[in-house]
Amino acid sequence: MRQKLNVKDLINVGLFTVLIFIFTFVGGMIGFIPVLMPLVPFTCGLLSGPVDMLYATKIRKPGMLLIEQIIIAILFVVTGHGPWMLATAAVGGLIGECILKKGHYSSIKYARLAFSAMAISGLGNWIPIFFAREKYIEQMLLMGYGQEYADKMMGVLPNWSLVPITLLGILGTYIGCTIGIAILKKHFVKAGMIKGV
């Protein structure tokens, strides 16, 4: 199997990166309700999971997962999130690549594990909340969120909640990927669009 990415591979990376970013962004919209902010990683993973699994059927070479994660991180930075996302996305992407490699880039079960583990990529969006709390609140106020919103949000995000929130992200992604596998088996495999999952 040729390991070098070709034009078709890069097109798939671009297409699915956009789709995954959109579904992740939609999942994050529940954060507009401040008391629901801890559930954002869960809903992001739940909604993007099915798309992740469709993308997994296109990944047969190293690098496709890491590139997707880095591009998504750049999109988040451009849309106002902090640069920490670049670091956590790189770590998450490398972990995902290692898991996919163990499954020889052909196991949908390893793909589910890879995308679930990669949920840690989103930690970059949360690090400032827990490690630069006052500065983060100042930025929120400058962006027009209001003191009441900031107080409610921080009230449901105590310092100890970073680990549970991360685990929720992993769980949401795992469930989303499981739903994605079921969709692939029911529709795409039967239609002959992809090989057995």
C-alpha positions as CSV (number, residue, x, y, z in Angstrom):
1,M,0.0,0.0,0.0
2,R,1.3,3.4,-1.0
3,Q,1.8,5.6,2.1
4,K,2.0,9.0,0.3
5,L,-1.1,11.0,0.3
6,N,-2.5,11.8,-3.1
7,V,-5.0,14.4,-4.4
8,K,-8.0,12.2,-3.6
9,D,-6.8,11.7,-0.1
10,L,-6.4,15.4,0.4
11,I,-9.8,16.1,-1.0
12,N,-11.3,13.6,1.5
13,V,-9.3,15.3,4.3
14,G,-10.7,18.7,3.3
15,L,-14.3,17.6,2.8
16,F,-14.5,15.7,6.1
17,T,-12.6,18.3,8.0
18,V,-15.3,20.9,7.0
19,L,-18.2,18.5,7.9
20,I,-16.7,17.5,11.3
21,F,-16.0,21.1,12.1
22,I,-19.6,22.0,11.3
23,F,-21.1,19.2,13.4
24,T,-18.7,20.0,16.3
25,F,-19.6,23.7,16.1
26,V,-23.3,22.9,16.2
27,G,-22.8,20.6,19.2
28,G,-21.1,23.4,20.9
29,M,-24.0,25.8,20.5
30,I,-25.7,24.5,23.6
31,G,-23.0,26.4,25.4
32,F,-25.1,29.6,24.7
33,I,-27.0,28.3,27.7
34,P,-24.3,28.8,30.4
35,V,-25.5,26.0,32.8
36,L,-25.2,23.5,29.9
37,M,-21.6,24.3,29.2
38,P,-20.2,21.2,30.9
39,L,-22.2,19.1,28.3
40,V,-20.6,20.8,25.3
41,P,-17.8,18.1,24.8
42,F,-20.4,15.4,25.0
43,T,-22.8,16.9,22.4
44,C,-19.9,17.8,20.1
45,G,-18.7,14.2,20.1
46,L,-22.2,12.8,19.8
47,L,-22.9,14.8,16.7
48,S,-19.6,14.5,15.0
49,G,-19.2,10.8,15.8
50,P,-21.2,9.5,12.8
51,V,-19.3,11.7,10.4
52,D,-16.0,10.5,12.0
53,M,-16.9,7.0,11.1
54,L,-17.8,7.8,7.5
55,Y,-14.4,9.6,7.3
56,A,-12.8,6.5,8.9
57,T,-13.8,4.5,5.8
58,K,-11.7,6.8,3.7
59,I,-8.6,6.8,5.8
60,R,-6.1,4.2,4.6
61,K,-2.9,6.1,5.0
62,P,-1.0,7.8,7.9
63,G,-1.4,11.5,8.3
64,M,-5.0,12.0,7.3
65,L,-6.3,12.1,10.8
66,L,-3.5,14.4,12.1
67,I,-4.0,16.8,9.3
68,E,-7.8,16.9,9.9
69,Q,-7.2,17.7,13.6
70,I,-4.7,20.5,12.9
71,I,-7.0,22.2,10.4
72,I,-9.9,22.0,12.8
73,A,-7.7,23.5,15.5
74,I,-6.8,26.3,13.1
75,L,-10.4,27.0,12.3
76,F,-11.2,27.2,16.0
77,V,-8.3,29.6,16.6
78,V,-9.5,31.8,13.7
79,T,-13.1,31.8,15.1
80,G,-11.9,33.2,18.4
81,H,-10.7,30.3,20.5
82,G,-7.2,30.3,22.0
83,P,-4.0,28.9,20.5
84,W,-3.9,26.1,23.1
85,M,-6.2,24.1,20.7
86,L,-3.2,23.7,18.3
87,A,-1.2,21.9,20.9
88,T,-3.9,19.6,22.2
89,A,-5.1,18.8,18.6
90,A,-1.5,17.8,17.7
91,V,-1.4,15.5,20.7
92,G,-4.9,14.1,20.1
93,G,-4.1,13.6,16.4
94,L,-0.9,11.7,17.1
95,I,-2.7,9.4,19.6
96,G,-5.4,8.8,17.0
97,E,-2.9,8.0,14.3
98,C,-1.2,5.5,16.6
99,I,-4.5,3.7,17.3
100,L,-5.4,3.7,13.6
101,K,-2.0,2.2,12.8
102,K,-2.6,-0.6,15.3
103,G,-5.7,-1.4,13.4
104,H,-3.8,-1.3,10.1
105,Y,-6.0,1.6,8.9
106,S,-8.8,-0.9,8.1
107,S,-10.5,-1.6,11.4
108,I,-13.6,0.4,12.1
109,K,-13.4,-0.6,15.8
110,Y,-9.9,0.8,16.1
111,A,-11.2,3.9,14.3
112,R,-13.9,4.3,16.9
113,L,-11.3,4.1,19.6
114,A,-9.0,6.6,17.7
115,F,-11.7,9.2,17.4
116,S,-12.9,8.7,20.9
117,A,-9.4,9.2,22.3
118,M,-9.0,12.2,20.1
119,A,-11.7,13.9,22.0
120,I,-8.8,15.3,24.2
121,S,-8.0,17.6,21.3
122,G,-10.8,19.8,22.5
123,L,-9.0,20.4,25.8
124,G,-7.4,23.4,24.2
125,N,-10.7,25.3,24.4
126,W,-11.0,24.6,28.1
127,I,-7.5,25.1,29.4
128,P,-7.9,28.9,29.7
129,I,-11.1,28.5,31.8
130,F,-9.3,26.4,34.4
131,F,-5.8,27.9,34.3
132,A,-6.4,31.6,33.5
133,R,-9.9,32.0,34.9
134,E,-9.9,35.7,35.6
135,K,-8.4,36.6,32.3
136,Y,-10.9,34.4,30.5
137,I,-13.8,36.1,32.3
138,E,-12.4,39.5,31.2
139,Q,-12.3,38.3,27.6
140,M,-15.9,37.1,27.8
141,L,-17.1,40.4,29.1
142,L,-15.2,42.2,26.3
143,M,-17.0,40.0,23.8
144,G,-20.3,41.0,25.3
145,Y,-21.5,37.9,27.1
146,G,-22.4,39.8,30.2
147,Q,-21.5,39.3,33.9
148,E,-24.5,37.1,34.6
149,Y,-23.6,34.7,31.8
150,A,-20.0,34.5,33.0
151,D,-21.0,33.9,36.6
152,K,-23.4,31.1,35.7
153,M,-20.9,29.5,33.4
154,M,-18.1,29.6,35.9
155,G,-20.5,28.3,38.6
156,V,-20.9,25.0,36.7
157,L,-17.2,24.7,35.8
158,P,-15.3,24.4,39.1
159,N,-11.6,23.6,38.9
160,W,-12.1,19.9,39.5
161,S,-14.5,19.5,36.6
162,L,-11.9,19.4,33.8
163,V,-11.4,15.6,34.1
164,P,-15.2,14.8,34.1
165,I,-15.7,17.1,31.2
166,T,-12.9,15.4,29.3
167,L,-14.4,12.0,30.0
168,L,-17.8,13.2,28.8
169,G,-16.2,14.2,25.6
170,I,-14.7,10.8,25.1
171,L,-18.0,9.1,26.0
172,G,-20.0,11.3,23.7
173,T,-17.6,10.6,20.8
174,Y,-17.7,6.9,21.5
175,I,-21.5,6.9,21.5
176,G,-21.6,9.0,18.3
177,C,-19.1,6.7,16.6
178,T,-21.2,3.7,17.6
179,I,-24.3,5.3,16.1
180,G,-22.1,6.0,13.0
181,I,-21.1,2.4,12.7
182,A,-24.8,1.3,12.8
183,I,-25.6,3.9,10.1
184,L,-22.8,2.6,7.9
185,K,-23.9,-1.0,8.3
186,K,-27.6,-0.2,7.6
187,H,-27.3,2.1,4.7
188,F,-23.8,2.4,3.1
189,V,-22.8,-1.3,3.2
190,K,-26.1,-2.5,2.0
191,A,-26.1,0.0,-0.8
192,G,-22.6,-1.2,-1.8
193,M,-21.1,2.3,-1.3
194,I,-18.5,1.0,1.1
195,K,-17.1,-2.5,1.9
196,G,-18.1,-4.4,5.0
197,V,-17.7,-2.5,8.3
